[in-house]
C-alpha cells in the first residue's frame, strides 16, 4: 500500500469548497475525472455507509469514518459493488479493505488549501496520480465560479 497526497490552493471559502465536494450535482462533475457518470449514494452522515457508484452498477462500498463539516471528511473503503450489490470480501478486495481516503480544508486568508490523502494498491498508483489532480482542478474551477 502507498498513501498518495494531493493538494490544491483554491480562492474560495471552505464552505463553498465543501459544498462543491459533497453536493450531488457538483460531486458528479468533479468525480467524472475518475469515472464519467459516477455518483455517490449516501446520507453523508458520519458512521453511515456510502456507495461510490459508476453508471454500470459497479463501485465501492465504504463508511464515512469521520465528518467535520467544512473541514474534514474521511472514508474507509470496505469492498466492491457489482450489479448494484455489495460483494463479499475476496482475496483481491482483502488487499485494500480498510484503506482510507481523506479530504481536509485549511483556510488561509482568501484562499483554502484542499489536501487529500488516498491509500492505494500498487496497480492503481498511476491511475490515481493522473485522475486525482484532474478531479481537484475541477473542484477548484467549480469553487472559484
C-alpha positions as CSV (number, residue, x, y, z in Angstrom):
1,X,0.0,0.0,0.0
2,X,1.1,3.5,-0.7
3,X,-0.5,6.7,0.6
4,X,-0.7,9.5,-2.1
5,X,-1.1,13.1,-1.2
6,X,-2.8,15.6,-3.4
7,X,-3.1,19.4,-2.7
8,X,-4.6,22.3,-4.4
9,X,-5.0,26.0,-3.4
10,X,-8.4,27.4,-4.1
11,X,-9.6,31.0,-4.0
12,X,-12.8,30.2,-2.2
13,X,-14.1,29.7,1.3
14,X,-14.1,26.2,3.0
15,X,-17.9,26.3,3.0
16,X,-18.0,26.8,-0.8
17,X,-15.5,24.1,-1.5
18,X,-17.3,21.7,0.9
19,X,-20.5,22.3,-1.0
20,X,-18.7,21.6,-4.3
21,X,-17.1,18.4,-3.0
22,X,-20.3,16.8,-1.5
23,X,-23.4,18.3,-3.1
24,X,-24.8,15.7,-5.6
25,X,-24.7,17.8,-8.7
26,X,-21.1,19.1,-8.3
27,X,-19.9,15.8,-6.9
28,X,-20.9,14.1,-10.2
29,X,-19.0,16.8,-12.2
30,X,-15.6,16.6,-10.4
31,X,-15.6,12.8,-9.9
32,X,-16.1,12.5,-13.6
33,X,-12.2,12.6,-13.7
34,X,-12.3,9.1,-12.1
35,X,-15.3,7.7,-14.0
36,X,-17.7,9.5,-16.3
37,X,-21.1,9.5,-14.8
38,X,-20.0,8.4,-11.3
39,X,-22.2,9.3,-8.3
40,X,-22.5,8.6,-4.6
41,X,-25.4,7.1,-2.7
42,X,-25.4,8.3,0.9
43,X,-27.0,10.5,3.6
44,X,-23.5,11.9,4.2
45,X,-23.6,11.3,7.9
46,X,-20.6,10.2,10.0
47,X,-20.8,6.5,10.6
48,X,-23.1,5.8,7.6
49,X,-22.4,3.7,4.6
50,X,-21.7,5.3,1.3
51,X,-21.7,3.7,-2.1
52,X,-19.4,5.2,-4.7
53,X,-21.0,4.1,-8.0
54,X,-20.4,4.0,-11.7
55,X,-23.4,4.1,-14.1
56,X,-22.8,0.4,-14.9
57,X,-23.6,-0.7,-11.4
58,X,-20.0,-1.3,-10.3
59,X,-18.5,0.6,-7.4
60,X,-17.2,0.6,-3.9
61,X,-18.9,0.4,-0.5
62,X,-17.4,2.5,2.2
63,X,-18.1,4.1,5.5
64,X,-17.9,7.8,6.4
65,X,-15.4,7.3,9.2
66,X,-15.2,11.0,10.2
67,X,-17.0,14.2,9.2
68,X,-16.3,17.7,10.4
69,X,-18.4,20.0,8.2
70,X,-16.4,22.5,6.1
71,X,-13.2,21.0,7.4
72,X,-12.6,17.2,7.1
73,X,-14.1,14.1,5.6
74,X,-12.7,10.6,5.9
75,X,-13.9,7.5,4.1
76,X,-12.9,3.9,4.9
77,X,-13.2,1.7,1.9
78,X,-14.7,-1.7,2.6
79,X,-15.4,-3.7,-0.5
80,X,-16.7,-3.8,-4.1
81,X,-20.2,-3.4,-5.5
82,X,-21.2,-5.3,-8.7
83,X,-24.7,-5.2,-10.3
84,X,-25.6,-2.6,-7.7
85,X,-25.0,-5.1,-4.8
86,X,-22.3,-5.2,-2.1
87,X,-20.0,-8.2,-2.7
88,X,-18.4,-10.3,0.0
89,X,-14.7,-9.7,0.5
90,X,-12.5,-11.9,-1.6
91,X,-8.7,-12.3,-2.0
92,X,-8.4,-9.2,-4.2
93,X,-10.6,-6.9,-2.1
94,X,-9.0,-8.0,1.2
95,X,-5.8,-6.4,-0.1
96,X,-7.3,-3.0,0.2
97,X,-10.3,-3.3,2.5
98,X,-9.9,-0.7,5.3
99,X,-7.9,1.7,3.1
100,X,-8.6,5.4,3.8
101,X,-9.4,8.4,1.6
102,X,-9.4,11.8,3.4
103,X,-10.2,15.5,2.5
104,X,-9.1,18.4,4.6
105,X,-9.9,22.1,4.0
106,X,-7.3,24.5,5.5
107,X,-8.3,28.2,5.3
108,X,-5.6,30.8,4.6
109,X,-7.0,34.4,4.2
110,X,-8.9,34.4,0.9
111,X,-7.6,31.0,-0.1
112,X,-8.3,27.5,1.1
113,X,-5.9,24.6,0.7
114,X,-7.7,21.3,-0.1
115,X,-5.5,18.4,0.9
116,X,-6.4,14.8,0.1
117,X,-4.7,11.6,1.1
118,X,-5.7,8.3,-0.5
119,X,-4.4,4.8,0.2
120,X,-3.8,2.8,-3.0
121,X,-2.5,-0.6,-4.0
122,X,0.4,-0.5,-6.4
123,X,-1.5,-1.3,-9.6
124,X,-3.7,1.8,-9.1
125,X,-1.0,4.3,-8.3
126,X,-0.5,5.6,-11.9
127,X,-4.3,5.9,-12.4
128,X,-4.7,8.0,-9.2
129,X,-1.7,10.1,-10.0
130,X,-3.3,11.0,-13.3
131,X,-7.0,11.2,-12.3
132,X,-6.9,12.9,-8.8
133,X,-5.2,16.2,-9.9
134,X,-7.8,16.5,-12.7
135,X,-10.6,16.0,-10.2
136,X,-9.2,18.6,-7.8
137,X,-8.7,21.0,-10.7
138,X,-12.4,20.6,-11.4
139,X,-13.2,21.3,-7.7
140,X,-11.1,24.5,-8.0
141,X,-12.9,25.6,-11.1
142,X,-16.4,25.0,-9.7
143,X,-15.4,26.6,-6.3
144,X,-14.0,29.8,-7.9
145,X,-17.0,30.5,-10.1
